[in-house]
Amino acid sequence: MLLVSMLASSARAQTSASKEISSPSESSQSPPSSGLAQAQEPAPAPHSMSEMPGMTAHPGPASFIEMLEHHAVSGTDAEPASIPAEMLMTTRGAWKLMLHGEAFLNAVQQSGPRGAGKIFSTNWFMGMAQRKAGRGILTLRAMLSLEPATISNRRYPELFQQGETAFGRPIVDGQHPHDFFMELAALYDYKLGERALLSFYAAPVGDPALGPVAYPHRASASENPMAALGHHLQDSTHIASDVVTMGLTYRFIRIEGSGFHGREPDEFRWNIDSGKIDSWATRVTMNPGQNWSLQYSVGQLHSPEALSPADDVRRMTASVAYNRPLRSGNWTSLVLWGRNRTLQTANVGNGYLLESTLHSHRNFLWTRIENVDRTNELLLDGGPEPSDFEERYFARVQAYTAGYEREIAALLHLGIGLGGQLTWYGVPAVLQPSYGAHPVGGVLFLRLRLR
């Protein structure tokens, strides 16, 4: 109903001039908006999105603190402030309401002995409400995904991918769907002055302070519908249970600490998992300018894997994100490292990622390059683990992706794009009997995005 109401009010407002909506800290002092605006938060003109048909530009946040108060991404994560945040916005009394999301309809086909094909949809939708509360801002947020229904058999094909389970067996050469409830959270940001902010985050399902913005939500991967191979080394905790986080921001530096339940989501994706807070994470984020965001984080996950309940994992991640605003779009890149160390066995795996997306007018070009350690679960070929099986990292795989998309139409506040990408792999000798020497994977897709 919220979407229908917002679209209806937008249609009535299209014949009138666009009106800007104030920042969250000023929203309660502004009169209610009768129209609907796309929440664009790019760098100031001349390098803005205002020249694109059907889009309204709003001034970018003047500080790191203002950018954090907008909460345009999941959890308490941060990206460069100059990245445009496309969403539908309106006000109802003292509340500022926002909605954004996207859906990809994908057709994937892979070569080699382990290659497979499938048609499926990856998708997510986030609704958010904000208002002033005392000297701070209260934010309520819900993120949902229909992937439990749009990805059959609890996985989609992706060569060399690992993580979680399907039908009681480890997922190999496939990616699991996200839970229906990706995030249910309340946030409160309390101003300690013009340069300091104290933040609180609580979520039965949410994103602790560990890793960068997760791959489904970050701008450097905005048009890539496939999961990163290093997902479970870098940002897999973006859906965790019983998360509490506190953060302190001063000027362009933020320090955070989180407690959460360490077990990964089970394979029954429609419910809300829960458990005691038994894991922790801490993160330092720096945004030294409008175009930069850097983070380093470390955490300890208690018993994350259902098939290895006795193993705890120490994770470290570091990343640098850069966005270059352009007259007709923007160019966003990310360099990311993630490392898992199993505490009981001292088994260590690393994942390295470089990804970049160039947006110009209606065209998108992107790449993703990965160098990731893989475990001997790949040798099971999706079969059950033997009773004496000990998972260990034993090989390193490279993946190289290049893609192109053209935005072909716009319907009300829905952008429609058509694109595709090709991924080719560097396969170590130990895995070539199972995968072949030169497997490739291709994806064609139709993309829908609220804007």
KEKEKOL-620387 format. One line per 4 residues: number of its first residue (from 1); for each residue x negated, z, y of C-alpha. Coordinates in steps of 0.25 Angstrom, whole numbers, plus 5000, padded with zeros to 4 digits. Each point is the difference from the previous one (the first is absolute). Layout:
<sites>
NUM> X,Z,Y; ...
</sites>
This chain:
<sites>
1> 5000,5000,5000; 4988,5003,5009; 4995,4986,4998; 5014,4993,5003
5> 5002,5009,5012; 4986,4996,5006; 5002,4985,4997; 5014,5000,5006
9> 4995,5007,5013; 4989,4990,5000; 5009,4988,5000; 5008,5005,5011
13> 4987,5002,5008; 4994,4987,4998; 5007,4994,5012; 4994,5010,5010
17> 4986,5003,5004; 4991,5008,4991; 4998,5015,5004; 4988,5008,4996
21> 5001,5013,4992; 4992,5011,5004; 4989,5007,4992; 5005,5011,4990
25> 4996,5011,5010; 5009,4994,5010; 5012,4996,4992; 5009,5012,5003
29> 4999,4997,5015; 5004,4986,4999; 5014,4995,5000; 5006,4995,4987
33> 4996,4985,4997; 5011,4991,4998; 4992,4989,4993; 4989,4999,4989
37> 4986,4998,5002; 4988,4996,4991; 4990,5012,5001; 4988,4992,5004
41> 4988,5008,5003; 4989,4991,5002; 4988,5001,5010; 5004,4997,5015
45> 5002,4986,5005; 4994,4990,5000; 4998,5001,4985; 5014,5004,4996
49> 5011,4995,4991; 5009,4997,5011; 4998,4985,5000; 5006,4999,4986
53> 5014,4995,4999; 5010,5011,4998; 4991,5012,5002; 4999,5011,5011
57> 4987,5006,5004; 4999,5015,5003; 4987,5006,5006; 4990,5005,4990
61> 4998,5015,4999; 4991,5005,5011; 4992,5010,4990; 4998,5003,4986
65> 5009,5012,5001; 5012,4991,5005; 4997,4990,4988; 5001,5011,4990
69> 5013,5005,5006; 5006,4986,4997; 4998,5002,4985; 5001,4985,4997
73> 4993,5001,4986; 5002,5010,4988; 4996,5014,5000; 4991,5004,5011
77> 4991,4988,4999; 4994,4992,5012; 4997,4986,5003; 4994,4994,5012
81> 5010,5002,5012; 4999,4985,5004; 5007,4996,4987; 5014,4995,5002
85> 5011,5009,4994; 5012,4991,4997; 5013,5008,4998; 5014,5001,5005
89> 5003,5011,5010; 5012,5006,5007; 5004,5013,5006; 5012,5009,4997
93> 5001,5012,5009; 4987,5007,5000; 4995,4993,4987; 4992,4988,4999
97> 5002,4992,4987; 4991,4990,4994; 5001,4991,4988; 4989,4991,4994
101> 4997,4994,4986; 4997,4988,4992; 5003,4993,4987; 4992,4989,4992
105> 5006,4992,4989; 4987,4996,4992; 4997,4990,4989; 4987,5003,4994
109> 4992,4992,4989; 4987,5004,4994; 4990,4993,4991; 4991,5004,4989
113> 5003,5008,4987; 5006,5012,5007; 5007,4991,5011; 5015,5001,5002
117> 5011,4996,5009; 5013,5006,5006; 5010,5000,5011; 5002,5013,5007
121> 5002,5006,5014; 4991,5011,5007; 5007,5007,5012; 5001,5012,5008
125> 5009,5005,5012; 4998,5011,5009; 5010,5007,5009; 4996,5010,5011
129> 5006,5009,5010; 4993,5007,5012; 5003,5010,5011; 4994,5010,5009
133> 5000,5014,4995; 4994,5010,5010; 4986,4996,5004; 4999,4990,4988
137> 5007,4989,4992; 5008,5002,4987; 4999,4988,4991; 5009,4998,4988
141> 4996,4988,4990; 5005,4994,4987; 4993,4988,4993; 5007,4994,4988
145> 4996,4988,4991; 5009,4992,4990; 4988,4997,4991; 5005,5008,4989
149> 5011,4989,4999; 4993,4988,5005; 4988,5002,4991; 5004,4999,4985
153> 4993,5007,4988; 4994,5010,5010; 4988,4991,5004; 4996,4986,5006
157> 4988,4992,4995; 4987,5002,5007; 4987,4997,4993; 4990,5012,4999
161> 5010,5010,5006; 5001,5014,4995; 5008,5013,5003; 5012,5008,4995
165> 5008,4997,4988; 5011,4992,4995; 5008,5003,4987; 4990,5011,4997
169> 4988,4991,5000; 4989,4998,5011; 5003,4988,5009; 4989,4990,4998
173> 5000,4986,5008; 5013,5005,5007; 5005,5007,5012; 5011,5011,5000
177> 5012,4999,5009; 5001,5010,5011; 5010,5012,4999; 5013,4998,5007
181> 4997,5012,5009; 4987,4996,5006; 5000,5011,5011; 5010,5010,5004
185> 4993,5008,5012; 5002,5009,5012; 4989,5000,5011; 4998,5008,5012
189> 4990,4997,5011; 4997,5011,5010; 4993,4997,5013; 4988,5010,5003
193> 4998,4993,5013; 4997,4986,5004; 4988,4998,4990; 5004,5009,4988
197> 5011,4999,4990; 5004,5009,4988; 5007,4993,4989; 5008,5005,4988
201> 5005,4991,4988; 5009,5004,4988; 5005,4991,4990; 5006,5001,4986
205> 4995,4986,4998; 4989,4996,5010; 4986,4996,5003; 4989,5011,5001
209> 4987,4998,5009; 4992,4992,4990; 4996,4986,5002; 5003,4990,5010
213> 5014,4993,5003; 5005,4996,4986; 4999,4985,4996; 5015,4997,5001
217> 5000,5005,5015; 4987,4996,5006; 4999,4988,5010; 4987,4995,4993
221> 5009,4997,4987; 5013,4997,5007; 5002,4987,4993; 4994,5003,4987
225> 5011,5004,4990; 4990,5005,4989; 4994,5013,4998; 4985,5002,5002
229> 4993,5002,4988; 4993,5013,5006; 5014,5006,5003; 4998,5012,4990
233> 4986,5002,5006; 5004,5000,5014; 5014,5002,5005; 5009,5003,4987
237> 5004,5013,5006; 5009,4993,5010; 5012,5005,4991; 4998,5014,4996
241> 5009,5012,4998; 5002,5013,5008; 4990,4996,5012; 4997,5009,5011
245> 4990,4996,5011; 4995,5006,5013; 4991,4993,5010; 4993,5002,5013
249> 4997,4989,5010; 4991,5001,5012; 4999,4987,5008; 4996,4989,4990
253> 4996,5009,4988; 5010,5006,4990; 4997,5010,4988; 5011,5003,4989
257> 5002,5008,4988; 5010,4998,4989; 5005,5007,4988; 5008,4992,4989
261> 5004,4998,4986; 4989,4992,4993; 5007,4993,4989; 5003,4985,5002
265> 5015,4996,5000; 5005,4998,4986; 5006,4987,4995; 5014,5004,5003
269> 5001,4995,5014; 5014,5003,5005; 4998,5015,5001; 4992,5010,5008
273> 4988,5006,4993; 4996,5014,5003; 4990,5011,4997; 4992,5011,5005
277> 4989,4998,5011; 4988,4999,4992; 4991,4989,5007; 4994,4999,5014
281> 4995,4990,5010; 4993,5000,5013; 4998,4988,5010; 4992,4997,5013
285> 5006,4988,5008; 4994,4994,5012; 5006,4990,5010; 4989,4998,5010
289> 5007,4988,5006; 5013,4992,5000; 4995,4991,4989; 4993,5009,4991
293> 5003,5011,4989; 4990,5007,4991; 5003,5010,4990; 4993,5009,4989
297> 5008,5008,4990; 4997,5008,4988; 5010,5007,4990; 5002,5006,4986
301> 5011,4995,4991; 5004,5010,4989; 5004,4992,4987; 5004,4987,5007
305> 5001,4992,4987; 5012,5003,4990; 4991,4995,4989; 4988,5008,5004
309> 5007,5013,5004; 4987,5009,4999; 4992,4991,5010; 4999,5003,5015
313> 4995,4990,5009; 4991,5001,5013; 5003,4989,5009; 4993,4995,5013
317> 5003,4989,5009; 4995,4994,5013; 5005,4988,5008; 4998,4992,5013
321> 5012,4992,5006; 4999,4991,5011; 5011,4992,5007; 4997,4988,5010
325> 5012,4997,5009; 5002,4985,5002; 5008,4993,5010; 5009,4995,4989
329> 4999,5011,4990; 4989,5009,4994; 4988,5000,4990; 4999,5013,4992
333> 4989,5004,4990; 4997,5012,4991; 4988,5004,4993; 5003,5011,4989
337> 4992,5008,4990; 5007,5010,4990; 4993,5008,4989; 5006,5008,4988
341> 4992,5010,4993; 5007,5007,4987; 4995,5015,5001; 5001,5003,4986
345> 4991,4988,4995; 4992,4996,5013; 5006,4986,4998; 4999,4992,5013
349> 5006,4987,5005; 4999,4993,5013; 5009,4990,5007; 4995,4991,5012
353> 5010,4992,5008; 5000,4990,5012; 5013,4994,5005; 5004,4992,5012
357> 5012,4994,5006; 5001,4990,5011; 5013,4998,5007; 5002,4988,5010
361> 5013,4995,5005; 5008,4998,4987; 4988,4999,4991; 4993,5011,4991
365> 4986,4999,4993; 4995,5011,4992; 4989,5004,4990; 4997,5012,4991
369> 4987,5002,4993; 4998,5011,4990; 4989,5006,4991; 5006,5011,4991
373> 4996,5008,4988; 5009,4999,4988; 5002,5009,4988; 5000,4997,4985
377> 5015,5001,5000; 4999,4985,5003; 4995,4998,4986; 5013,5006,4994
381> 5008,4988,5005; 5012,5008,5003; 5000,5008,4987; 5002,5015,4998
385> 4988,5008,5002; 4993,5005,4987; 5000,5015,4998; 4985,5001,5002
389> 5000,4991,5012; 4992,5004,5012; 5002,4991,5013; 4987,4997,5007
393> 4996,4989,5011; 4991,4990,4993; 5001,4987,5007; 5001,4994,5014
397> 5010,4989,5004; 5000,4991,5013; 5013,4994,5006; 5000,4990,5011
401> 5014,4996,5006; 5003,4990,5011; 5015,4997,5005; 5008,4993,5010
405> 5014,5002,5005; 5009,4993,5010; 5012,5007,5007; 5010,4989,4998
409> 5013,5007,5006; 5006,5012,5008; 5014,5005,4997; 5004,5011,5010
413> 4990,5010,4998; 4994,4995,4987; 4988,4992,4999; 4998,4990,4988
417> 4987,4995,4995; 4995,4991,4989; 4986,5002,4994; 4991,5000,4989
421> 4986,5006,4996; 4990,4997,4989; 4991,5011,4993; 4987,4997,4992
425> 4992,5010,4993; 4986,5004,4997; 5000,5004,4985; 4989,5009,4994
429> 4995,4995,4986; 5006,5012,4993; 5014,4995,5004; 4998,4985,4999
433> 5005,5000,4985; 5013,5006,5005; 5002,4993,5013; 4992,4987,5000
437> 4989,4997,5009; 5008,4995,5012; 5015,5005,5000; 5008,4997,5013
441> 5013,5005,5005; 5010,4993,5010; 5012,5006,5007; 5011,4992,5008
445> 5009,5008,5008; 5012,5001,5010; 4998,5012,5010; 5011,5007,5008
449> 4997,5010,5011; 5008,5008,5010; 4995,4998,5014
</sites>
